[in-house]
Amino acid sequence: MSDILEGRNPITEALKADRDIDKILFSGVDGSIKKILGMAKDKGILTVKADRKKLDDLSETGNHQGVIAYVSAHRYYSVEEILEYAKSKGESPFIVVLDEIEDPHNLGSIMRSAEGAGVHGIIIPKRHSVGLNSTVAKTSAGAVEYMRVAKVSNIASTIEKLKKEGIWFYATHQDATMGYDEADYSGGVGIVIGSEGKGVSRIVAEKCDFLISIPMKGRINSLNASVAAGIIIYSVINKKG
């Protein structure tokens, strides 16, 4: 199974991370593309010059920047692997749970914020959720190469199991009585972000320990999912010190 990866930065990061790449198509040689071709040559990866129209036809994002790579599909991690990663770093688990995020741009942006903040892993559901496709990879600006993502059958039951591991869950919710900046966030932390239209589902919210909200002073009563995630992720980091 293979996918395509688009753009100079995502492909550069994939090469740095030793991602399995079948071949790279490029339309010209300048600047960072020259660097990409050099890295590919060192790793024995096939590079093929192609005209711009071919890349346009292959592109899913519409922003390939003159280079596309055929890559092996990103592998998903298990929840246990995420916990083991946190343990290996001597840190309390810090996990982001996404309840049916369907916009690849949101997932990519959340991955970028999460990776930068040192989140140990992201959990998404197998159904009604975008996966790790090329648009997600592009939007994540390379974070997809480093962020552990687990796909689970049931978000609610996964939260229930993780609570037994000492992780406290905080869900963004319209009925919350606690502001995101009032939460403690000590110990193991799980941040739950809901879908773009429906928010966190009732059954998932019921499994969480706390419901939190971001105060809104304007006429718009909600934030984009990736923006909300970024605000709360860095609030956790600030509280933890």
C-alpha positions in Angstrom: 0.0 0.0 0.0 1.4 3.4 -0.9 0.5 7.1 -0.7 1.9 10.3 -2.1 3.6 12.9 -0.1 3.7 16.5 -1.4 5.8 19.6 -0.8 9.4 20.3 0.0 9.3 20.4 3.8 7.2 17.2 4.3 9.5 15.2 1.9 12.6 16.6 3.5 11.4 15.5 6.9 10.4 12.1 5.5 13.9 11.6 4.2 15.4 12.7 7.5 13.2 10.2 9.3 14.2 7.4 7.0 10.7 6.9 5.8 10.3 4.2 3.1 10.1 6.1 -0.2 9.6 4.3 -3.5 10.5 7.2 -5.8 10.4 11.0 -6.0 9.0 13.0 -8.9 10.3 16.6 -9.5 9.7 19.3 -12.1 12.8 21.4 -11.6 16.0 21.6 -9.7 16.4 24.7 -7.4 17.1 25.4 -3.8 15.5 22.9 -1.5 14.6 20.5 -4.3 18.3 20.1 -5.1 18.9 19.2 -1.4 16.0 16.7 -1.6 17.5 15.1 -4.7 20.9 14.9 -3.0 19.4 13.2 0.1 17.5 10.8 -2.1 20.7 9.9 -4.0 22.5 9.2 -0.8 19.7 6.8 0.3 19.5 5.1 -3.1 15.9 6.4 -3.8 14.8 6.7 -7.4 14.2 10.2 -8.7 12.3 11.0 -11.9 12.0 14.4 -13.6 8.4 15.0 -14.6 6.6 18.0 -16.2 4.6 20.3 -14.0 1.2 19.1 -15.4 1.9 15.6 -14.3 2.6 16.8 -10.8 -0.6 18.9 -10.9 -2.6 15.9 -11.9 -1.2 13.8 -9.1 -1.5 16.4 -6.4 -4.2 16.1 -3.8 -3.4 19.3 -2.0 -2.9 21.6 -5.0 0.4 22.8 -3.4 3.1 20.2 -4.4 5.8 22.9 -4.8 7.4 21.0 -7.7 8.0 17.7 -5.9 6.0 14.6 -5.0 7.1 11.4 -3.4 5.6 7.9 -3.5 5.8 6.6 0.0 4.7 3.6 2.1 1.5 4.4 4.0 2.1 5.8 7.5 1.9 3.1 10.1 -0.3 3.5 13.1 0.8 2.8 16.6 -1.0 1.0 19.4 -2.2 2.8 22.5 0.2 0.6 24.4 3.1 1.9 22.3 2.2 5.5 23.1 2.2 4.7 26.8 5.6 2.9 26.5 7.0 6.0 24.6 5.9 8.3 27.5 7.5 5.8 30.0 10.7 5.6 28.0 11.0 9.4 28.4 10.3 9.3 32.1 7.2 11.5 31.7 3.6 11.2 32.6 1.5 10.4 29.5 0.2 13.4 27.6 -2.3 12.3 25.0 -4.6 14.1 22.6 -7.9 12.3 21.7 -9.8 13.4 18.6 -13.5 12.5 18.5 -14.3 12.2 14.8 -12.2 15.0 13.3 -12.9 14.7 9.5 -11.0 17.7 8.1 -7.4 16.7 7.1 -6.2 20.2 7.6 -7.4 20.2 11.2 -5.7 16.9 11.9 -2.5 18.0 10.3 -2.5 21.3 12.2 -3.2 19.5 15.5 -0.4 17.1 14.9 2.0 20.0 14.3 1.0 21.7 17.6 1.1 18.4 19.5 4.6 17.4 18.2 6.0 20.8 19.0 4.6 20.6 22.6 5.9 17.1 23.3 2.6 15.2 23.2 3.3 11.5 23.3 0.5 10.4 21.0 -2.8 11.1 19.3 -5.8 8.7 19.3 -8.4 8.8 16.6 -11.4 6.5 15.9 -11.4 4.0 13.0 -14.7 5.3 11.7 -15.9 8.9 10.9 -12.3 10.2 11.1 -9.7 11.3 8.6 -6.6 9.1 8.4 -3.0 9.9 7.8 -3.3 10.9 4.1 -1.1 13.2 2.0 -3.1 16.4 2.9 -2.6 15.6 6.6 1.1 15.1 6.0 1.4 18.4 4.1 -0.5 20.4 6.7 1.5 18.9 9.6 4.7 20.3 8.1 6.6 17.1 8.8 5.1 16.3 12.2 3.4 13.2 10.8 6.9 11.6 10.7 7.3 11.9 14.4 3.9 11.8 16.0 2.5 8.5 17.2 -1.1 8.1 16.1 -3.3 5.2 17.2 -6.6 4.2 15.6 -9.1 2.6 17.9 -12.5 1.0 17.5 -14.2 2.8 20.4 -13.0 6.2 21.8 -15.2 6.0 25.0 -13.9 2.5 26.0 -10.3 3.5 25.2 -10.7 6.5 27.6 -12.1 4.2 30.2 -9.1 1.9 30.0 -6.6 4.8 30.0 -8.2 6.2 33.2 -7.1 3.0 34.9 -3.5 3.9 33.9 -3.7 7.2 35.9 -4.6 9.5 33.1 -7.1 12.3 33.7 -9.3 13.3 30.7 -10.4 16.9 29.9 -12.9 17.4 27.1 -13.8 20.6 25.4 -17.5 21.0 25.8 -20.2 23.7 25.4 -21.7 22.8 28.8 -18.4 23.1 30.7 -18.3 25.1 33.9 -14.5 25.2 34.0 -12.3 27.3 31.9 -9.4 25.6 30.1 -6.9 27.7 32.1 -8.5 26.7 35.5 -7.7 23.0 35.1 -4.9 21.4 37.1 -3.3 19.1 34.4 -1.0 17.4 36.8 0.0 13.8 36.3 -1.2 11.9 33.2 -3.3 14.1 30.9 -5.7 13.3 28.0 -7.1 16.3 26.1 -10.3 15.4 24.1 -11.2 17.6 21.1 -14.5 17.1 19.3 -15.5 17.1 15.7 -15.8 20.3 13.6 -19.6 20.3 13.6 -20.9 18.2 16.6 -18.1 18.7 19.2 -17.4 15.9 21.7 -20.1 13.3 21.6 -22.3 12.7 24.7 -20.9 9.2 25.5 -17.3 10.4 25.2 -18.0 13.5 27.3 -19.5 11.2 30.0 -16.3 9.2 30.2 -14.1 12.2 30.8 -13.2 13.6 34.2 -13.6 17.2 33.4 -15.4 19.4 30.8 -13.5 22.5 29.9 -14.2 25.5 27.7 -12.4 28.4 26.0 -14.1 31.7 26.8 -15.5 33.5 23.7 -16.1 37.3 23.8 -17.0 37.9 20.2 -20.1 36.9 18.3 -18.7 33.6 17.1 -19.3 31.0 19.8 -16.7 28.4 18.8 -13.2 28.0 17.6 -11.7 25.9 14.8 -10.8 22.4 16.2 -7.1 22.8 15.5 -7.0 26.3 17.1 -8.8 25.1 20.2 -6.5 22.1 20.5 -3.4 24.3 20.2 -4.6 26.7 22.9 -5.3 23.8 25.3 -2.2 21.8 24.5 0.1 24.7 25.3 -1.9 25.5 28.4 -1.1 22.0 29.7 2.6 22.6 29.0 2.5 26.0 30.8 0.8 24.4 33.9 3.3 21.5 33.9 6.2 23.8 33.6 
